[in-house]
Amino acid sequence: MLRWCHTKNILTVQRGSFPVLKKLQEGSKMKNYLVLGIIGLYVLTVFSLSNATEMGDGEALYMENCKTCHKLNKDGMGSSLETMAKKYQNNSAGIVDYLNNPTGKGASMMKKFITGLSSKEKEAIGAWM
C-alpha cells in the first residue's frame, strides 16, 4: 500500500506486494540525487566565478569596469589602455595608487566607477596591465 503525505512518501509493504512499489521508491531517490547534483553544480559555479574575480582576473575587470572610457588603442573619455600601459609599464603599484586616488582629467568621473572595486580587484587590474 502506498500512502502520500505532504512532506514525504510513506511506503507500507504488504505481503505479496508488487515490484512497482519498489520502483516508485527508487525513482524518488534518483530524483533527490538529481536535485542535489543540480544544486551542487550551481554552488560550484557561483563559487568559481567569484573566486576568479578574487584571484585576479584583471582583464575581465577591465572589460567590465574600465573599457567604456579607456579604449584599447585610442583615447576616449579617459586615456587609452595602450597609453596607460606605457606610462605604468612594470609599475603595477602605480596603477593601484592611481585607482585608489585618481587625479587629472576625469578624476571625479573615475571615482564613481572605482568605488565598488575591492583592493584585490584593483591589484588584479594593475597586475594585468
C-alpha positions in Angstrom: 0.0 0.0 0.0 1.4 3.4 -1.0 0.2 6.4 1.0 1.2 10.0 0.4 1.9 12.6 3.0 2.6 16.3 2.2 6.2 16.0 3.3 7.3 12.6 2.2 6.3 9.3 0.7 5.1 6.7 3.2 5.6 3.2 1.8 3.9 0.3 3.6 4.8 -3.0 2.0 2.3 -5.9 2.5 2.9 -9.5 1.8 2.6 -10.2 -2.0 3.3 -6.5 -2.9 4.2 -5.6 -6.5 7.7 -4.7 -7.6 6.3 -1.5 -9.0 6.2 0.0 -5.5 9.9 -0.6 -5.1 10.5 1.2 -8.4 8.5 4.2 -7.2 10.7 4.3 -4.1 13.9 4.1 -6.2 12.6 6.8 -8.5 12.2 9.2 -5.7 15.8 8.5 -4.6 17.1 9.2 -8.1 15.0 12.4 -8.2 16.6 13.5 -4.9 20.1 12.7 -6.2 19.4 14.7 -9.4 18.2 17.7 -7.4 21.2 17.6 -5.1 23.5 17.3 -8.1 22.0 20.4 -9.8 22.2 22.4 -6.6 25.8 21.3 -6.2 26.7 22.4 -9.7 25.1 25.8 -9.1 27.0 26.3 -5.9 30.3 25.3 -7.5 29.6 27.6 -10.5 28.9 30.6 -8.3 31.9 29.9 -6.1 34.2 29.6 -9.1 33.0 32.8 -10.7 33.5 34.8 -7.5 36.8 33.1 -6.9 38.1 34.0 -10.4 37.4 37.7 -9.7 39.1 37.5 -6.3 42.1 35.6 -7.7 42.8 38.3 -10.2 41.1 38.3 -13.5 42.3 41.8 -14.3 41.2 41.6 -18.0 37.6 40.7 -17.1 37.6 43.5 -14.5 38.9 46.0 -17.1 36.2 44.8 -19.6 33.5 45.2 -17.0 34.6 48.5 -15.3 37.1 50.4 -17.5 36.6 49.7 -21.2 33.8 52.2 -21.7 36.1 55.2 -21.1 39.6 53.7 -21.6 39.5 52.3 -25.1 42.2 49.8 -26.2 44.3 52.0 -28.6 42.6 55.4 -28.8 41.7 58.0 -26.2 38.1 58.1 -25.2 36.8 59.8 -22.1 40.0 58.7 -20.5 43.5 57.8 -21.6 43.7 54.7 -23.9 44.7 51.4 -22.4 47.8 51.5 -24.6 48.9 54.9 -23.2 48.3 53.8 -19.6 50.2 50.6 -20.1 53.2 52.5 -21.4 53.0 55.0 -18.5 52.8 52.3 -15.9 55.0 49.7 -17.5 56.4 47.4 -14.8 54.7 49.5 -12.2 51.5 47.8 -11.1 51.7 49.6 -7.7 51.5 52.9 -9.6 48.2 51.7 -11.2 46.9 50.7 -7.9 47.9 54.0 -6.3 46.1 55.8 -9.2 43.0 53.7 -8.8 43.0 54.5 -5.0 43.4 58.2 -5.7 42.7 59.3 -9.3 43.9 62.7 -10.4 43.8 64.8 -13.6 41.4 64.6 -16.5 38.2 62.9 -15.5 39.2 62.1 -11.9 35.8 62.9 -10.5 34.2 60.6 -13.1 36.8 57.9 -12.3 36.0 57.9 -8.6 32.4 56.9 -9.4 33.5 53.8 -11.2 36.1 52.6 -8.8 34.3 52.9 -5.5 32.9 49.4 -6.0 36.3 47.7 -6.6 38.0 46.0 -3.7 41.7 46.4 -3.2 42.3 42.8 -4.5 40.4 43.8 -7.7 42.5 46.9 -8.1 45.7 44.9 -7.7 44.4 42.4 -10.3 43.9 45.2 -12.8 47.4 46.5 -12.1 48.9 43.1 -12.5 47.1 42.5 -15.7 48.2 45.8 -17.3 
